[in-house]
Amino acid sequence: MRANLIATMSLGLALVAAVLPTQTNADEGGQRIDLESLSGWWSGTGYIGFHGGQRETVQCRATYRQGEEAGSSTQSVRCATASGRVEIESHIIPDGEEIRGTWRERKYNVAGDLEGKFVPRGFRVVVKGEDISANMTVLLHKQQQVVEVQFFNSKLIGMTLILKRGSSQRS
């Protein structure tokens, strides 16, 4: 049961890792955001909600780098709650207005795929892994990312997370 909960938490946090740096729509000022401009680290807190009404605070730190393929991105994310910790690596490839990629949680060896599309000021994706799936919306506002996740067939109901940009020199 704990392994299933950790796998579920891993997917939720992997969602954060996997799609945050891929936004290429125009931001509020009309400027196009590219992956290079998102390189560096982001950190923040939020909540994970469980069936039964419980919730836990989650704290995350993410580092983003340009991937080897043109326009792609790689991410490393570490997150912790009272229930445990996860370490996630993701590889994302934007394809026009669509997004595809893979993610892997290193500590518990959970992995999966993601796909979705860009929306104004962000994107929406479906993330799937073994025995788990979720929808996620990410919206960018100035130097913050707001993440909302809805889990399916899971002990988790959802997750809300706000990440703030740190120094672009740190990686």
Secondary structure, DSSP 8 states (H G I E B T S, - for coil): -HHHHHHHHHHHHHHHHHHGGG--SB-TTS-B--TGGG-EEEEEEEEEEETTS-EEEEEEEEEEEE-SSTT-EEEEEEEEETTEEEEEEEEEEEETTEEEEEEEETTTTEEEEEEEEEETTEEEEEEEETTEEEEEEEEEETTEEEEEEEEESSSEEEEEEEEEE--TT--
